[in-house]
Amino acid sequence: MRILVLNGPNLNLLGQREPAIYGTTTLADLEALCRSEAERSGVTLGFAQSNQEGVLVDALHGAMEDQDGVILNAGAYTHTSVALRDAISAISIPVIELHLSNTHAREAFRHVSMIAPVCLGVIAGFGAQGYPLAVRAMADHLKAPAP
């Protein structure tokens, strides 16, 4: 089983950007947490990050070719991108929406997700631990017998 962990805008600045909200864990630290969980869960992970919406759309399209699922932290695009929503709808693999912060405890514009309705589920508010939670959730989903 192969899972792509796809990170959107500004996540390359984790560890420096607004530590009161996002903590001091870097993107490389998150990848290490995910790799540890992947070993326990028996899955292979790929990682990508882009600040550009179209690159994220292309990554989702490409994931359909060689991945079994996607974990997506779309950052601010979560709340604005019909293009990401349509890309998720267009691919035939499950996507989990992921956020470090609890978006519902933040500014009102962050309370609405354009992508949640087309995702398998949403994990938000657990900080860095949300990443291995998402890996475990996707692995469990992929291992479950088809209904």
C-alpha positions in Angstrom: 0.0 0.0 0.0 1.3 3.4 -1.0 0.1 6.7 0.5 1.1 10.2 -0.6 1.3 12.8 2.1 0.7 16.1 0.3 1.3 19.5 2.0 0.1 22.8 0.7 1.0 26.5 1.1 3.3 27.7 3.8 3.8 24.3 5.3 7.4 24.5 4.2 7.8 27.1 6.9 6.7 24.9 9.8 8.8 25.3 12.9 9.3 29.0 12.1 5.8 30.1 11.1 3.4 31.1 13.9 4.6 28.6 16.5 1.8 29.5 18.9 -0.6 28.0 16.3 1.5 25.4 14.5 4.1 24.5 17.0 7.8 24.1 16.5 7.8 20.8 14.6 9.2 21.2 11.1 7.9 19.5 7.9 10.9 17.2 8.1 10.0 16.2 11.6 6.4 15.5 10.5 7.8 13.2 7.7 9.8 11.3 10.3 6.7 10.8 12.5 4.8 9.6 9.5 7.6 7.2 8.4 7.6 5.6 11.9 3.9 5.1 11.7 4.1 3.7 8.2 6.6 1.1 9.3 4.2 0.0 12.1 1.3 0.0 9.7 3.1 -1.7 6.8 2.6 1.1 4.2 5.0 3.0 2.0 4.8 6.8 2.0 5.6 9.5 -0.5 5.9 13.2 0.4 5.3 16.4 -1.5 4.8 20.0 -0.7 3.9 23.0 -2.9 2.8 26.6 -2.4 1.1 26.5 -5.8 -2.5 25.3 -6.2 -2.0 23.8 -9.7 1.0 21.8 -8.5 -1.2 20.3 -5.8 -3.9 19.5 -8.4 -1.3 17.8 -10.6 0.0 15.8 -7.6 -3.5 14.6 -6.9 -4.0 13.5 -10.5 -0.6 11.8 -10.5 -1.4 10.0 -7.2 -4.2 8.1 -9.0 -1.6 6.4 -11.1 0.7 5.1 -8.4 -0.8 5.7 -4.9 -3.6 3.9 -3.0 -4.5 7.0 -0.9 -3.6 10.6 -0.2 -3.3 12.5 3.1 -3.8 16.2 2.2 -3.0 19.2 4.3 -4.2 21.8 1.8 -3.5 24.7 4.2 -5.4 27.8 3.3 -6.5 26.3 0.0 -8.9 24.1 2.1 -11.2 27.1 2.4 -10.9 28.5 -1.1 -10.1 25.9 -3.7 -12.8 24.5 -5.9 -9.9 23.2 -8.1 -8.7 20.9 -5.3 -12.2 19.8 -4.5 -12.7 18.9 -8.2 -9.4 17.1 -8.3 -10.2 15.0 -5.3 -13.6 14.2 -6.8 -12.0 13.2 -10.1 -9.5 10.7 -8.7 -10.5 7.2 -7.7 -8.5 6.9 -4.5 -9.4 8.0 -0.9 -8.2 11.4 0.5 -8.0 12.4 4.1 -8.1 16.1 4.9 -5.5 17.0 7.6 -4.8 20.1 9.7 -2.4 20.8 12.5 -4.7 23.3 14.1 -8.4 23.0 15.0 -9.7 25.2 12.1 -13.1 25.5 13.9 -11.5 27.2 16.8 -9.9 29.8 14.6 -11.2 32.6 12.3 -14.7 32.2 10.9 -13.4 31.9 7.3 -11.5 28.7 8.3 -14.7 27.0 9.5 -15.7 26.1 6.0 -13.8 23.4 4.1 -14.3 23.2 0.3 -12.7 19.8 0.3 -14.1 18.0 3.3 -17.3 16.8 1.6 -15.3 14.9 -1.0 -12.7 13.4 1.5 -12.8 10.2 3.4 -12.5 12.1 6.7 -10.9 15.0 8.4 -8.3 15.0 11.2 -7.7 18.5 12.7 -6.4 20.0 15.9 -4.0 17.4 17.1 -0.8 19.2 16.1 2.0 17.1 14.9 0.3 13.9 16.1 -2.4 14.4 13.5 0.1 13.2 10.8 0.7 9.7 12.2 -3.0 9.5 13.1 -3.8 10.2 9.4 -1.3 7.5 8.2 -2.8 5.0 10.6 -6.4 5.9 9.6 -5.6 5.6 5.9 -3.7 2.3 6.3 -6.6 0.9 8.3 -9.1 2.1 5.7 -7.0 0.6 2.8 -6.6 -2.8 4.7 -10.4 -3.0 5.5 -12.3 -5.5 3.3 -14.4 -3.9 0.6 -18.1 -3.7 1.6 
